[in-house]
Amino acid sequence: MRTTLWALEGLEHLFFGNGQRVARRNAWTAVLEDRRRARARHEAETVLNAAADRRTLLTSRG
């Protein structure tokens, strides 16, 4: 896996200028950060929904 990454970075170095490589890495970093935030949102939504369901069960018994 690591050698594949090195090979791709080598090709990137041949075909693209330094500025374009930096832009590509910055874009990929942004994609990974967006995915991280989406996972966090999903986890928060799951917790909030579970709390709301529990509250509904407790109030409906009363």
ZARO-160109 format. One record per residue: residue number from 1; residue in one letter; chain; x, y, z of N, C-alpha, C, O in turn. Coordinates in steps of 0.2 Angstrom, whole numbers, m for minus. Atoms other than C-alpha are relative to their C-alpha. Layout:
num = NUM | residu = a | chaine = A | n_east = X | n_north = Y | n_up = Z | ca_east = X | ca_north = Y | ca_up = Z | c_east = X | c_north = Y | c_up = Z | o_east = X | o_north = Y | o_up = Z;
...
# end
This chain:
num = 1 | residu = m | chaine = A | n_east = 4 | n_north = m6 | n_up = 0 | ca_east = 0 | ca_north = 0 | ca_up = 0 | c_east = 4 | c_north = 6 | c_up = 0 | o_east = 3 | o_north = 11 | o_up = m4;
num = 2 | residu = r | chaine = A | n_east = m5 | n_north = m6 | n_up = m1 | ca_east = 14 | ca_north = 12 | ca_up = 5 | c_east = 4 | c_north = 1 | c_up = m7 | o_east = 4 | o_north = 7 | o_up = m9;
num = 3 | residu = t | chaine = A | n_east = m4 | n_north = m1 | n_up = 6 | ca_east = 24 | ca_north = 9 | ca_up = m11 | c_east = m5 | c_north = 3 | c_up = m6 | o_east = m3 | o_north = 6 | o_up = m10;
num = 4 | residu = t | chaine = A | n_east = 5 | n_north = m3 | n_up = 4 | ca_east = 8 | ca_north = 13 | ca_up = m21 | c_east = m1 | c_north = 7 | c_up = 1 | o_east = m1 | o_north = 11 | o_up = m4;
num = 5 | residu = l | chaine = A | n_east = 1 | n_north = m7 | n_up = m1 | ca_east = 6 | ca_north = 29 | ca_up = m13 | c_east = 6 | c_north = 4 | c_up = m2 | o_east = 6 | o_north = 9 | o_up = m5;
num = 6 | residu = w | chaine = A | n_east = m7 | n_north = m3 | n_up = 2 | ca_east = 25 | ca_north = 33 | ca_up = m16 | c_east = 0 | c_north = 1 | c_up = m8 | o_east = 2 | o_north = 6 | o_up = m11;
num = 7 | residu = a | chaine = A | n_east = 0 | n_north = m1 | n_up = 8 | ca_east = 22 | ca_north = 29 | ca_up = m35 | c_east = m5 | c_north = 5 | c_up = m2 | o_east = m3 | o_north = 9 | o_up = m7;
num = 8 | residu = l | chaine = A | n_east = 5 | n_north = m5 | n_up = 2 | ca_east = 7 | ca_north = 40 | ca_up = m36 | c_east = 3 | c_north = 7 | c_up = 1 | o_east = 2 | o_north = 11 | o_up = m3;
num = 9 | residu = e | chaine = A | n_east = m3 | n_north = m6 | n_up = m2 | ca_east = 16 | ca_north = 54 | ca_up = m27 | c_east = 6 | c_north = 2 | c_up = m5 | o_east = 6 | o_north = 8 | o_up = m7;
num = 10 | residu = g | chaine = A | n_east = m5 | n_north = m1 | n_up = 5 | ca_east = 30 | ca_north = 52 | ca_up = m40 | c_east = m3 | c_north = 2 | c_up = m6 | o_east = 0 | o_north = 7 | o_up = m10;
num = 11 | residu = l | chaine = A | n_east = 3 | n_north = m2 | n_up = 7 | ca_east = 19 | ca_north = 53 | ca_up = m55 | c_east = m3 | c_north = 7 | c_up = 1 | o_east = m3 | o_north = 11 | o_up = m4;
num = 12 | residu = e | chaine = A | n_east = 3 | n_north = m7 | n_up = m1 | ca_east = 10 | ca_north = 68 | ca_up = m47 | c_east = 6 | c_north = 5 | c_up = m1 | o_east = 5 | o_north = 11 | o_up = m3;
num = 13 | residu = h | chaine = A | n_east = m5 | n_north = m4 | n_up = 1 | ca_east = 27 | ca_north = 76 | ca_up = m46 | c_east = 2 | c_north = 1 | c_up = m7 | o_east = 4 | o_north = 7 | o_up = m9;
num = 14 | residu = l | chaine = A | n_east = m2 | n_north = m1 | n_up = 7 | ca_east = 31 | ca_north = 73 | ca_up = m64 | c_east = m5 | c_north = 4 | c_up = m4 | o_east = m3 | o_north = 8 | o_up = m8;
num = 15 | residu = f | chaine = A | n_east = 5 | n_north = m3 | n_up = 4 | ca_east = 14 | ca_north = 79 | ca_up = m71 | c_east = m2 | c_north = 7 | c_up = 3 | o_east = m5 | o_north = 11 | o_up = m1;
num = 16 | residu = f | chaine = A | n_east = 3 | n_north = m6 | n_up = m3 | ca_east = 9 | ca_north = 93 | ca_up = m59 | c_east = 6 | c_north = 5 | c_up = 3 | o_east = 11 | o_north = 2 | o_up = 5;
num = 17 | residu = g | chaine = A | n_east = m4 | n_north = m5 | n_up = m4 | ca_east = 18 | ca_north = 109 | ca_up = m53 | c_east = m1 | c_north = 0 | c_up = 7 | o_east = m6 | o_north = m3 | o_up = 10;
num = 18 | residu = n | chaine = A | n_east = 0 | n_north = 0 | n_up = m7 | ca_east = 21 | ca_north = 112 | ca_up = m35 | c_east = m7 | c_north = 3 | c_up = 3 | o_east = m10 | o_north = 0 | o_up = 7;
num = 19 | residu = g | chaine = A | n_east = 6 | n_north = m4 | n_up = m2 | ca_east = 6 | ca_north = 124 | ca_up = m33 | c_east = m6 | c_north = m5 | c_up = m1 | o_east = m10 | o_north = m5 | o_up = 4;
num = 20 | residu = q | chaine = A | n_east = 6 | n_north = 4 | n_up = 1 | ca_east = m6 | ca_north = 111 | ca_up = m40 | c_east = 0 | c_north = m6 | c_up = 4 | o_east = m5 | o_north = m8 | o_up = 7;
num = 21 | residu = r | chaine = A | n_east = m1 | n_north = 6 | n_up = m5 | ca_east = 1 | ca_north = 97 | ca_up = m29 | c_east = m3 | c_north = 3 | c_up = 7 | o_east = m6 | o_north = m1 | o_up = 10;
num = 22 | residu = v | chaine = A | n_east = 2 | n_north = m2 | n_up = m6 | ca_east = m2 | ca_north = 108 | ca_up = m14 | c_east = m8 | c_north = 1 | c_up = 0 | o_east = m11 | o_north = 0 | o_up = 5;
num = 23 | residu = a | chaine = A | n_east = 8 | n_north = m1 | n_up = 1 | ca_east = m20 | ca_north = 113 | ca_up = m20 | c_east = m3 | c_north = m7 | c_up = 1 | o_east = m8 | o_north = m7 | o_up = 4;
num = 24 | residu = r | chaine = A | n_east = 3 | n_north = 7 | n_up = 0 | ca_east = m24 | ca_north = 94 | ca_up = m22 | c_east = 0 | c_north = m2 | c_up = 7 | o_east = m5 | o_north = m5 | o_up = 9;
num = 25 | residu = r | chaine = A | n_east = m1 | n_north = 2 | n_up = m7 | ca_east = m17 | ca_north = 90 | ca_up = m5 | c_east = m5 | c_north = 4 | c_up = 5 | o_east = m8 | o_north = 1 | o_up = 9;
num = 26 | residu = n | chaine = A | n_east = 4 | n_north = m4 | n_up = m4 | ca_east = m27 | ca_north = 104 | ca_up = 3 | c_east = m7 | c_north = m2 | c_up = m1 | o_east = m11 | o_north = m2 | o_up = 3;
num = 27 | residu = a | chaine = A | n_east = 7 | n_north = 2 | n_up = 1 | ca_east = m43 | ca_north = 99 | ca_up = m6 | c_east = m1 | c_north = m7 | c_up = 3 | o_east = m7 | o_north = m8 | o_up = 6;
num = 28 | residu = w | chaine = A | n_east = 1 | n_north = 6 | n_up = m3 | ca_east = m40 | ca_north = 81 | ca_up = 0 | c_east = m1 | c_north = 0 | c_up = 8 | o_east = m5 | o_north = m3 | o_up = 11;
num = 29 | residu = t | chaine = A | n_east = 1 | n_north = m1 | n_up = m7 | ca_east = m38 | ca_north = 87 | ca_up = 18 | c_east = m7 | c_north = 3 | c_up = 1 | o_east = m10 | o_north = 1 | o_up = 6;
num = 30 | residu = a | chaine = A | n_east = 7 | n_north = m3 | n_up = m1 | ca_east = m54 | ca_north = 97 | ca_up = 16 | c_east = m5 | c_north = m6 | c_up = 0 | o_east = m10 | o_north = m6 | o_up = 4;
num = 31 | residu = v | chaine = A | n_east = 4 | n_north = 6 | n_up = 1 | ca_east = m63 | ca_north = 81 | ca_up = 10 | c_east = 0 | c_north = m4 | c_up = 7 | o_east = m5 | o_north = m6 | o_up = 9;
num = 32 | residu = l | chaine = A | n_east = 0 | n_north = 4 | n_up = m6 | ca_east = m57 | ca_north = 71 | ca_up = 25 | c_east = m3 | c_north = 4 | c_up = 6 | o_east = m6 | o_north = 0 | o_up = 10;
num = 33 | residu = e | chaine = A | n_east = 3 | n_north = m4 | n_up = m5 | ca_east = m62 | ca_north = 85 | ca_up = 37 | c_east = m8 | c_north = 0 | c_up = m1 | o_east = m11 | o_north = m1 | o_up = 4;
num = 34 | residu = d | chaine = A | n_east = 7 | n_north = 1 | n_up = 1 | ca_east = m79 | ca_north = 85 | ca_up = 29 | c_east = m3 | c_north = m6 | c_up = 2 | o_east = m9 | o_north = m7 | o_up = 5;
num = 35 | residu = r | chaine = A | n_east = 2 | n_north = 6 | n_up = m2 | ca_east = m81 | ca_north = 67 | ca_up = 32 | c_east = 0 | c_north = m1 | c_up = 7 | o_east = m4 | o_north = m4 | o_up = 10;
num = 36 | residu = r | chaine = A | n_east = m1 | n_north = 1 | n_up = m7 | ca_east = m75 | ca_north = 68 | ca_up = 50 | c_east = m6 | c_north = 4 | c_up = 3 | o_east = m9 | o_north = 2 | o_up = 8;
num = 37 | residu = r | chaine = A | n_east = 5 | n_north = m4 | n_up = m3 | ca_east = m88 | ca_north = 82 | ca_up = 53 | c_east = m7 | c_north = m4 | c_up = m1 | o_east = m11 | o_north = m4 | o_up = 3;
num = 38 | residu = a | chaine = A | n_east = 6 | n_north = 4 | n_up = 2 | ca_east = m102 | ca_north = 71 | ca_up = 44 | c_east = m1 | c_north = m6 | c_up = 5 | o_east = m6 | o_north = m7 | o_up = 8;
num = 39 | residu = r | chaine = A | n_east = 1 | n_north = 5 | n_up = m5 | ca_east = m98 | ca_north = 57 | ca_up = 56 | c_east = m2 | c_north = 2 | c_up = 7 | o_east = m6 | o_north = m1 | o_up = 10;
num = 40 | residu = a | chaine = A | n_east = 2 | n_north = m3 | n_up = m6 | ca_east = m99 | ca_north = 68 | ca_up = 71 | c_east = m7 | c_north = 2 | c_up = 0 | o_east = m10 | o_north = 1 | o_up = 5;
num = 41 | residu = r | chaine = A | n_east = 7 | n_north = m2 | n_up = 1 | ca_east = m115 | ca_north = 75 | ca_up = 65 | c_east = m5 | c_north = m6 | c_up = 1 | o_east = m10 | o_north = m6 | o_up = 5;
num = 42 | residu = h | chaine = A | n_east = 4 | n_north = 7 | n_up = 0 | ca_east = m122 | ca_north = 57 | ca_up = 63 | c_east = 0 | c_north = m2 | c_up = 7 | o_east = m6 | o_north = m4 | o_up = 9;
num = 43 | residu = e | chaine = A | n_east = m1 | n_north = 3 | n_up = m7 | ca_east = m116 | ca_north = 52 | ca_up = 80 | c_east = m5 | c_north = 4 | c_up = 5 | o_east = m8 | o_north = 2 | o_up = 9;
num = 44 | residu = a | chaine = A | n_east = 4 | n_north = m4 | n_up = m4 | ca_east = m124 | ca_north = 67 | ca_up = 88 | c_east = m8 | c_north = m1 | c_up = m1 | o_east = m12 | o_north = m1 | o_up = 4;
num = 45 | residu = e | chaine = A | n_east = 7 | n_north = 1 | n_up = 2 | ca_east = m140 | ca_north = 65 | ca_up = 79 | c_east = m3 | c_north = m7 | c_up = 3 | o_east = m9 | o_north = m7 | o_up = 6;
num = 46 | residu = t | chaine = A | n_east = 2 | n_north = 6 | n_up = m3 | ca_east = m141 | ca_north = 47 | ca_up = 85 | c_east = m1 | c_north = 0 | c_up = 7 | o_east = m6 | o_north = m2 | o_up = 10;
num = 47 | residu = v | chaine = A | n_east = 0 | n_north = m1 | n_up = m7 | ca_east = m138 | ca_north = 52 | ca_up = 103 | c_east = m6 | c_north = 4 | c_up = 1 | o_east = m10 | o_north = 2 | o_up = 6;
num = 48 | residu = l | chaine = A | n_east = 6 | n_north = m4 | n_up = m1 | ca_east = m151 | ca_north = 65 | ca_up = 102 | c_east = m7 | c_north = m3 | c_up = m1 | o_east = m12 | o_north = m3 | o_up = 2;
num = 49 | residu = n | chaine = A | n_east = 6 | n_north = 4 | n_up = 1 | ca_east = m164 | ca_north = 54 | ca_up = 94 | c_east = m1 | c_north = m5 | c_up = 5 | o_east = m7 | o_north = m6 | o_up = 7;
num = 50 | residu = a | chaine = A | n_east = 1 | n_north = 4 | n_up = m5 | ca_east = m161 | ca_north = 41 | ca_up = 107 | c_east = m3 | c_north = 3 | c_up = 6 | o_east = m7 | o_north = 0 | o_up = 10;
num = 51 | residu = a | chaine = A | n_east = 2 | n_north = m4 | n_up = m6 | ca_east = m163 | ca_north = 54 | ca_up = 121 | c_east = m8 | c_north = 2 | c_up = m1 | o_east = m12 | o_north = 1 | o_up = 4;
num = 52 | residu = a | chaine = A | n_east = 7 | n_north = m2 | n_up = 1 | ca_east = m179 | ca_north = 60 | ca_up = 113 | c_east = m5 | c_north = m6 | c_up = 0 | o_east = m11 | o_north = m5 | o_up = 3;
num = 53 | residu = d | chaine = A | n_east = 4 | n_north = 6 | n_up = 0 | ca_east = m186 | ca_north = 42 | ca_up = 111 | c_east = m1 | c_north = m2 | c_up = 8 | o_east = m7 | o_north = m4 | o_up = 10;
num = 54 | residu = r | chaine = A | n_east = 0 | n_north = 2 | n_up = m7 | ca_east = m182 | ca_north = 39 | ca_up = 129 | c_east = m5 | c_north = 4 | c_up = 4 | o_east = m9 | o_north = 2 | o_up = 8;
num = 55 | residu = r | chaine = A | n_east = 4 | n_north = m5 | n_up = m3 | ca_east = m190 | ca_north = 55 | ca_up = 135 | c_east = m8 | c_north = m1 | c_up = m2 | o_east = m12 | o_north = m1 | o_up = 3;
num = 56 | residu = t | chaine = A | n_east = 7 | n_north = 1 | n_up = 2 | ca_east = m206 | ca_north = 51 | ca_up = 125 | c_east = m3 | c_north = m7 | c_up = 4 | o_east = m9 | o_north = m6 | o_up = 6;
num = 57 | residu = l | chaine = A | n_east = 2 | n_north = 6 | n_up = m4 | ca_east = m207 | ca_north = 33 | ca_up = 133 | c_east = m1 | c_north = 2 | c_up = 7 | o_east = m6 | o_north = 0 | o_up = 10;
num = 58 | residu = l | chaine = A | n_east = 1 | n_north = m2 | n_up = m8 | ca_east = m205 | ca_north = 41 | ca_up = 151 | c_east = m6 | c_north = 4 | c_up = 1 | o_east = m10 | o_north = 3 | o_up = 5;
num = 59 | residu = t | chaine = A | n_east = 5 | n_north = m4 | n_up = m1 | ca_east = m218 | ca_north = 54 | ca_up = 148 | c_east = m7 | c_north = m3 | c_up = m2 | o_east = m12 | o_north = m2 | o_up = 1;
num = 60 | residu = s | chaine = A | n_east = 6 | n_north = 4 | n_up = 2 | ca_east = m231 | ca_north = 42 | ca_up = 140 | c_east = m2 | c_north = m4 | c_up = 5 | o_east = m8 | o_north = m6 | o_up = 5;
num = 61 | residu = r | chaine = A | n_east = 2 | n_north = 4 | n_up = m6 | ca_east = m231 | ca_north = 31 | ca_up = 155 | c_east = m3 | c_north = 3 | c_up = 5 | o_east = m8 | o_north = 1 | o_up = 9;
num = 62 | residu = g | chaine = A | n_east = 2 | n_north = m4 | n_up = m6 | ca_east = m235 | ca_north = 45 | ca_up = 167 | c_east = m7 | c_north = 1 | c_up = 0 | o_east = m9 | o_north = 4 | o_up = 5;
# end
